[in-house]
Amino acid sequence: MTAAFDLSQTDHLLSTTRSVRKRLDLDRPVEREVVLDALRLAIQAPTGSNSQKWRWLVIDDPAKRAALADMYRATFMPYMEASKAAAEARGETTMTAVSESAIYLAERLQDVPVHVIPVQLDRLSENASVTEAASYYGSILPAVWSFMLALRSRGLGSAWTTLHLAQEHDAAELLGIPATVTQTALIPVAYYTGDDFKPARRRPIEQITYFNTWGEKAT
């Protein structure tokens, strides 16, 4: 007999795990054991060929967090300027809530109590095929998402960020990461403020799901 889950709780977790930026509690410390508990669940995720070539760097040293935040901002500011210019070219003049929250996080990243950098113990070749790239990142993404879900269930928020990777070599030097290892993201982690999150606004699934042939929708 298949074990039943409490679907109301499971569905609520899956539909309300947000990228948390503005509602991160920057004053409350995050205990290492809480992070380790979430990682214990994360590594139950599937990985290509069951290789488990992942490692997890947990950075709670204030000086190293500040250095990583500087690297992040060095890429973030030009990125936001380019995004703003593109939006203005489309006739958009108001800043979106996502843009506002992204700026908020960038300005305060050094204050987020914990940064987690998931890595893989090898490098993807520069001329990797689509199949190779999909397999490579598909071996770490499920575990990172499980980590973020486990954090959410424990009252902590997180967000998937990658902009510090433009200075991957500087980050590696800062953290003592070997040149043969690949950083895949930087996950800011903190307790979140407020009680709960709501499901995000999304297009109806019937509009974005095709059956058997591109563009063919359910009838």
Residue pairs with C-beta under 8 A, 6 or more apart in sequence:
13 149
13 152
13 153
14 149
15 199
16 152
16 196
16 197
16 198
16 199
17 148
17 149
17 152
17 197
18 157
18 197
18 200
19 101
19 158
19 159
19 160
20 157
20 158
20 159
20 190
20 192
20 197
21 101
21 102
21 104
21 105
21 159
22 100
22 101
22 104
22 105
23 157
23 192
23 193
23 194
24 105
24 112
24 157
24 188
24 190
24 191
24 192
24 193
25 190
25 191
25 192
25 193
26 108
26 111
26 112
26 113
26 190
28 113
28 190
28 191
29 113
30 60
30 113
30 114
30 156
30 189
30 190
30 191
32 58
32 60
34 154
34 156
35 58
35 114
35 116
35 189
37 150
37 154
38 147
38 150
38 151
38 154
38 156
39 56
39 147
39 150
41 146
41 147
41 150
42 56
42 143
42 144
42 146
42 147
42 150
43 52
43 54
43 143
44 146
45 142
45 143
45 145
45 146
46 142
47 53
47 54
47 139
47 140
47 142
47 143
48 135
48 136
48 138
48 139
51 139
53 120
53 121
53 122
53 139
54 118
54 119
54 120
54 121
54 139
54 140
54 143
55 118
55 119
55 120
55 121
55 181
56 116
56 117
56 118
56 119
57 116
57 117
57 118
57 119
57 175
57 177
58 114
58 115
58 116
59 65
59 68
59 114
59 115
59 116
59 117
59 175
60 113
60 114
60 115
62 110
64 174
64 175
65 109
65 110
65 111
65 112
65 115
66 110
67 174
68 109
68 110
68 115
68 164
68 171
68 174
68 186
69 106
69 109
69 110
70 110
71 164
71 166
71 167
71 170
71 171
72 106
72 109
72 161
72 163
72 164
72 186
73 106
73 107
73 109
74 166
74 167
75 163
75 164
75 166
75 167
76 102
76 106
76 163
77 106
79 163
80 99
80 102
80 103
80 106
83 99
87 93
105 112
105 159
105 161
105 188
109 115
109 188
112 188
112 189
112 190
113 189
113 190
114 188
114 189
114 190
115 186
115 187
115 188
115 189
116 147
116 158
116 186
116 187
116 189
117 171
117 175
117 183
117 184
117 185
117 186
117 187
118 140
118 143
118 144
118 147
118 183
118 184
118 185
118 187
119 177
119 181
119 182
119 183
119 184
120 136
120 139
120 140
120 181
120 182
120 184
121 180
121 181
122 180
122 181
122 182
123 180
123 181
123 182
124 132
124 133
124 136
124 182
125 132
128 136
137 184
140 184
144 160
144 184
144 185
144 187
147 158
147 187
148 158
148 160
148 187
151 157
151 158
151 189
152 158
155 191
155 192
156 189
156 190
156 191
156 192
157 189
157 190
157 191
157 192
158 187
158 188
158 189
159 187
159 188
160 185
160 187
161 185
161 186
161 187
161 188
162 184
162 185
162 186
163 186
164 171
164 183
164 186
165 171
165 183
165 185
165 186
168 183
171 177
171 183
172 178
172 179
172 181
172 183
177 183
206 217
206 218
207 217
209 217
209 218
210 216
210 217
211 217
211 218
